[in-house]
Amino acid sequence: MEFAKRLQPLQSNVFAEMDKAKAKALAAGRRLIDLSLGSADLPAPSHVVDAIAQSLYDHSTHGYLLFHGTQAFRQAAAQWYEQKFGIAVDPETEVLPLIGSQEGTAHLPLAVLNPGDFALLLDPGYPSHAGGVYLASGQIYPMPLRAENDFLPVFADIPAPVLAQARMMVLSYPHNPTSAIAPFSFFKEAVAFCQQHNLILVHDFPYVDLVFEEKEIGNSREIPNRKSLVPSILQADPEKTVSIEFFTLSKSYNMGGFRIGYAIGNPKLINALRQVKAAVDFNQYRGILNGAIAALVGPQDIVKTSVEKFRQRRDAFVNALHRIDWHVPIPKATMYVWAKLPEPWSQNSMEFCTQLVENTGVAISPGAGFGKFGEGYVRFALVHEPPILETAVNRIAEFL
């Protein structure tokens, strides 16, 4: 049996290797503390769950859901965005519901890339960004993210021959896995660069609310709205000339398992992605959209509560690492800690992670799983309460 060549770059998956190592640790009787997956352990808001539960008994929600039937959700998403960022959005032409934002980042390359076209991706970066390009038979140019550049790409370093074949650039700030944030000035630079080189600018924005700063990022006089601590790419491209942005309810509202997100942006890009989506699926279950509407238009206390919980976890975990002389910077956003590996593991993150879980039961993500320039780092997901996180650090100390 022969398979398509596009599957070949998808066969190497360090996270699958980590799953094997976790299974081996469990089989050996280890008590697992899994800090490898960014899946929040916090519950979805009760009013969201109630809205979904009530929908289950409404048989009109049980059928296929076509685009017109998503109108109320699209209106809620547009209203949420306008209130947060101060930019008008047309829910009919500039919003598209998604089965999680990952669906959008994975499927958009099918709409904009021809075989051989380049996509400019962050390295390290979220794996589905690369997966979508490979499925579209595109090529990837990795834009290195280095600590000395605040984990921001340097556009001037992209070779001219690559730019000549490039069709899209993917950014994502606050960033997974490095937890870096991007100032508004950087987004303005990115928009101008993409306009100059005729590139589609994609911004994956799952951590829009999971920010720990006490004040806005960037110059408040430059940005039209201050209800968000971090800027939207569309604030730097208010006419939506080249940009599309992906949102999810997974992080802000602890709804990862419900798989609901949306895209907002350039209407031509929204329509192109809608065409791909129409060939692949209908839409998410209407009851889940009803829950998502309740999340977007209802009380926002859950967002503040979740941010404060992750802030407490961040502080407890980073302080514990510092106590064992593993000094890491304090993350300004996301639910992750991005840590440079100590010697003798500085260039072997996979070996470190597999040995750590097999010997201690503590599972974390190897930096190499996020790209070539992630090697030398590991990512911790703060998905447990502080006492468990401190236990994990104690086990790490014994291992080291």
KABEL-V998321 format. One record per residue. N is the residue number from 1. RES is the residue in one small letter. SS is DSSP state (helix for helix, strand for strand, loop for the rest). Layout:
BEGIN
[[N/RES/SS] [N/RES/SS]]
END
This chain:
BEGIN
[[1/m/loop] [2/e/loop] [3/f/loop] [4/a/loop] [5/k/helix] [6/r/helix] [7/l/helix] [8/q/helix] [9/p/helix] [10/l/helix] [11/q/loop] [12/s/loop] [13/n/loop] [14/v/helix] [15/f/helix] [16/a/helix] [17/e/helix] [18/m/helix] [19/d/helix] [20/k/helix] [21/a/helix] [22/k/helix] [23/a/helix] [24/k/helix] [25/a/helix] [26/l/helix] [27/a/helix] [28/a/loop] [29/g/loop] [30/r/loop] [31/r/loop] [32/l/loop] [33/i/strand] [34/d/strand] [35/l/loop] [36/s/loop] [37/l/loop] [38/g/loop] [39/s/loop] [40/a/loop] [41/d/loop] [42/l/loop] [43/p/loop] [44/a/loop] [45/p/loop] [46/s/helix] [47/h/helix] [48/v/helix] [49/v/helix] [50/d/helix] [51/a/helix] [52/i/helix] [53/a/helix] [54/q/helix] [55/s/helix] [56/l/helix] [57/y/loop] [58/d/loop] [59/h/helix] [60/s/helix] [61/t/helix] [62/h/loop] [63/g/loop] [64/y/loop] [65/l/loop] [66/l/loop] [67/f/helix] [68/h/helix] [69/g/helix] [70/t/helix] [71/q/helix] [72/a/helix] [73/f/helix] [74/r/helix] [75/q/helix] [76/a/helix] [77/a/helix] [78/a/helix] [79/q/helix] [80/w/helix] [81/y/helix] [82/e/helix] [83/q/helix] [84/k/helix] [85/f/helix] [86/g/loop] [87/i/loop] [88/a/loop] [89/v/loop] [90/d/loop] [91/p/loop] [92/e/loop] [93/t/loop] [94/e/loop] [95/v/strand] [96/l/strand] [97/p/strand] [98/l/strand] [99/i/loop] [100/g/loop] [101/s/helix] [102/q/helix] [103/e/helix] [104/g/helix] [105/t/helix] [106/a/helix] [107/h/helix] [108/l/helix] [109/p/helix] [110/l/helix] [111/a/helix] [112/v/helix] [113/l/loop] [114/n/loop] [115/p/loop] [116/g/loop] [117/d/loop] [118/f/strand] [119/a/strand] [120/l/strand] [121/l/strand] [122/l/strand] [123/d/strand] [124/p/loop] [125/g/loop] [126/y/loop] [127/p/helix] [128/s/helix] [129/h/helix] [130/a/helix] [131/g/helix] [132/g/helix] [133/v/helix] [134/y/helix] [135/l/helix] [136/a/loop] [137/s/loop] [138/g/loop] [139/q/strand] [140/i/strand] [141/y/strand] [142/p/strand] [143/m/strand] [144/p/strand] [145/l/loop] [146/r/loop] [147/a/helix] [148/e/helix] [149/n/helix] [150/d/loop] [151/f/loop] [152/l/loop] [153/p/loop] [154/v/loop] [155/f/helix] [156/a/helix] [157/d/helix] [158/i/loop] [159/p/loop] [160/a/helix] [161/p/helix] [162/v/helix] [163/l/helix] [164/a/helix] [165/q/helix] [166/a/strand] [167/r/strand] [168/m/strand] [169/m/strand] [170/v/strand] [171/l/strand] [172/s/loop] [173/y/loop] [174/p/loop] [175/h/loop] [176/n/loop] [177/p/loop] [178/t/loop] [179/s/loop] [180/a/loop] [181/i/loop] [182/a/loop] [183/p/loop] [184/f/helix] [185/s/helix] [186/f/helix] [187/f/helix] [188/k/helix] [189/e/helix] [190/a/helix] [191/v/helix] [192/a/helix] [193/f/helix] [194/c/helix] [195/q/helix] [196/q/helix] [197/h/loop] [198/n/loop] [199/l/loop] [200/i/strand] [201/l/strand] [202/v/strand] [203/h/strand] [204/d/strand] [205/f/loop] [206/p/loop] [207/y/loop] [208/v/loop] [209/d/loop] [210/l/loop] [211/v/strand] [212/f/loop] [213/e/loop] [214/e/loop] [215/k/loop] [216/e/loop] [217/i/loop] [218/g/loop] [219/n/loop] [220/s/loop] [221/r/loop] [222/e/loop] [223/i/loop] [224/p/loop] [225/n/loop] [226/r/loop] [227/k/loop] [228/s/loop] [229/l/loop] [230/v/loop] [231/p/loop] [232/s/loop] [233/i/helix] [234/l/helix] [235/q/helix] [236/a/helix] [237/d/loop] [238/p/loop] [239/e/loop] [240/k/loop] [241/t/loop] [242/v/loop] [243/s/strand] [244/i/strand] [245/e/strand] [246/f/strand] [247/f/strand] [248/t/strand] [249/l/loop] [250/s/loop] [251/k/loop] [252/s/loop] [253/y/loop] [254/n/loop] [255/m/loop] [256/g/helix] [257/g/helix] [258/f/helix] [259/r/loop] [260/i/loop] [261/g/strand] [262/y/strand] [263/a/strand] [264/i/strand] [265/g/strand] [266/n/loop] [267/p/helix] [268/k/helix] [269/l/helix] [270/i/helix] [271/n/helix] [272/a/helix] [273/l/helix] [274/r/helix] [275/q/helix] [276/v/helix] [277/k/helix] [278/a/helix] [279/a/helix] [280/v/helix] [281/d/loop] [282/f/loop] [283/n/loop] [284/q/loop] [285/y/loop] [286/r/helix] [287/g/helix] [288/i/helix] [289/l/helix] [290/n/helix] [291/g/helix] [292/a/helix] [293/i/helix] [294/a/helix] [295/a/helix] [296/l/helix] [297/v/helix] [298/g/loop] [299/p/loop] [300/q/loop] [301/d/helix] [302/i/helix] [303/v/helix] [304/k/helix] [305/t/helix] [306/s/helix] [307/v/helix] [308/e/helix] [309/k/helix] [310/f/helix] [311/r/helix] [312/q/helix] [313/r/helix] [314/r/helix] [315/d/helix] [316/a/helix] [317/f/helix] [318/v/helix] [319/n/helix] [320/a/helix] [321/l/helix] [322/h/helix] [323/r/helix] [324/i/loop] [325/d/loop] [326/w/loop] [327/h/loop] [328/v/loop] [329/p/loop] [330/i/loop] [331/p/loop] [332/k/loop] [333/a/strand] [334/t/loop] [335/m/loop] [336/y/strand] [337/v/strand] [338/w/strand] [339/a/strand] [340/k/strand] [341/l/loop] [342/p/loop] [343/e/loop] [344/p/loop] [345/w/loop] [346/s/loop] [347/q/loop] [348/n/loop] [349/s/helix] [350/m/helix] [351/e/helix] [352/f/helix] [353/c/helix] [354/t/helix] [355/q/helix] [356/l/helix] [357/v/helix] [358/e/helix] [359/n/helix] [360/t/helix] [361/g/loop] [362/v/strand] [363/a/strand] [364/i/loop] [365/s/strand] [366/p/strand] [367/g/helix] [368/a/helix] [369/g/helix] [370/f/helix] [371/g/loop] [372/k/helix] [373/f/helix] [374/g/helix] [375/e/loop] [376/g/loop] [377/y/strand] [378/v/strand] [379/r/strand] [380/f/strand] [381/a/strand] [382/l/loop] [383/v/loop] [384/h/loop] [385/e/loop] [386/p/helix] [387/p/helix] [388/i/helix] [389/l/helix] [390/e/helix] [391/t/helix] [392/a/helix] [393/v/helix] [394/n/helix] [395/r/helix] [396/i/helix] [397/a/helix] [398/e/helix] [399/f/helix] [400/l/loop]]
END
